[in-house]
Amino acid sequence: MSRFRRWGRLAVVLAIVVVSGAAFGGPNASGTGPSATRSEVPWGTARELTELAEQLEQRSRELDRRERGIVEQESALTGVQSDLESRLERLESLRTEISGLLDGMDEAREARVVDLVRRVESMRDAQAAPLLSETSPELAVEVLRRMSPAKAGKALAKMDPSKAADLAELLAAPIDRPEGL
């Protein structure tokens, strides 16, 4: 609260005290006014009004202090909010960038797998079997799924039976779909 408002309140209270003293403390202009003394003023004595004015002033200072605290908290919260918003924007930017990089990596991997499938299909079965046996099971299954069934079957037939059985089991398993598809 501004000083002007505080002093304005105090001035109003003091004006009431002065008016009450003039109205009830002495004769009016005609000399026949009420003869009440200051102690008989209906809303209290000058001392009581002064105490009330002091209490109001103290309460006003307390409210001013609380208001400043609230304004400071609002300012701090606004700063935190803008910081969080900028961090969120940065995270969204990074998410978009990472998504683009992953898409590029997926495309590059896809091209390499397609090339590997083409090469393995062009090999004889006796050459393709040991190659697929030595690669990771996930890659071997991916290549076998993309090969023509006849070529994939012949390559599995030339493999070690336990390795061929493991790959056949993985081939029969359902394909995991990426989230969102």
N, C-alpha and C positions, 0 to 999 in steps of 0.2 A: 504494500500500500504506500502511496506517495506521502511525503511530508505534508503536502497541501491538504490532503484528506484528513490526516491526523490532527493537524492544527485546526482544520475546519470543524471537526467534532468537538475539540476542546473549546473552541470559540462559541459553539452552539450551547454547550453545557454552561459556560460562564455567562452567556447572555441570559439563559434561563435563571441563573442565580441572581443576576442583577435585576432583571425584570421582576422576579418574585420579591426581591427586597423592596423595590420601588412600589409594587402593587400592594404588598401586604405589610410593609414595614412602616409606612408613614402615611400622612394624609394625601389625598389626591388633589387635583388642581382646585377643587371647590372647597377643600378643607374638611369635607365630611366623609372621607373614605373609611374603609374598614380600619379598625385599630388593632389588627392582629400583629403580633410580634414575629420576628424571624423564626423563632422556635415553634410557632404555630402554623407555618406554611404547610398546606395539605400534602405536598410531596416530599417534605423533609426539610431539615435545616440546611444552612449554607455548608456546614461541615459535612453533612451526609451527602449533599450534592457534590462537593469537592471529592469526597472519597469515592463516590460513584464515578465521577469523571476520571479519577485515577485508575479505578478498576477497568473502566472502558478503555482507557489508554493502554493499560497493561495487556488487556485482551487483544486490543488492536495490534500491539507489538508481537504478541504470540501468533496471531493470525498471519501477520506479515512474514514472520520467521518460517511458519509452515508453508506459506505460499512460495517463498524463495526456495525452500527445500523441494517442493513439488516441481517448480520450474527447473531446478538443477537436475532432478531425476528425469524429467521429460527430455531435457537436453542430452543427458547421458544415454537414455534409451533411443533417442533419435540417432545418435552417433553409432550405437551398437547396431541398430536396424540398418543403417546405410552400409556399415561394414559387412553385415551378413548378406545384404543384397549384392554387394560387389563380389563377395566370396562365392555366392550362388551363381552369379553370372560367369565367374571364372571357371567354376566347376562344370557348368553347362558347356562352356567353350572347350574345356579339356575333354569332356565326354564326346563332343562332336568330333574333335580332332582324333581321339583314340578310336572312335567308331570308323572314321575314314581310314585310319591306318590298318585296322583289323580287316576292313573290307579289301584293302589293297593286298594285305597278306593272304587273305582267303583266295583272292583272284590269282595271285602268284602261285599259291599252293595248288590250286585247281589246275592251272596250266602245267605244272610239273607232274601232277598225277596223271593227267590226260596223256602227256608225253610218255610217262612210264608205262601206262597201259598199252599204248601203241607199240612201244619197244618190246614189252614182254609178249604181246600177241604175235609179233614178228619172229620171235625165237622159236626154236624147236622145244618140244615138251621136256626133253631131258635137260635143256639149259634153263628153262623157266622155273622148273621145280626147285632146284637148289637156291636160286635167287629169292624166290618167294618164301622159302623155308627160313632163310637167314634175315629177312626184313622183320620189322615189328609186326605183330599179329594184326594190329589195326590197319597198317598200310597194306599188308598182304590181302586182308579181307576187302579193303576198298578197291584194290586192283582187280581181285578176282570177281567182285560184283560188276565191275565195268567191262570185263572181258566177255567175249562171246561164251555162252554156256559150254559149247563143245570144247573150246580151247582151255577154259578154266577146269573142266572135268579131266582133261588129259594131263594138265599140269598137276592137279591133285593126285592123280593116279601114279605119277612118277615120284611123289614125295614119300618120306618116311611115314608109315601108317599112323603113328601117334600124332605127328605134326599135322598130317592131313585131317585127322579126326578133330583136332582142336580147331583148325581153320573152318572145317565144315560146320562145327557147332556154332562158331561165331557168325558164319554166313547165314545160318538158319535163325539166328536171334533177330528180334525186331530192330529196325534202324532207329537210333536215337534222333529225335528231331530237336533242332535248336528252339529255345524259348521264343514264343511269339509266332510260331508257324503253326 
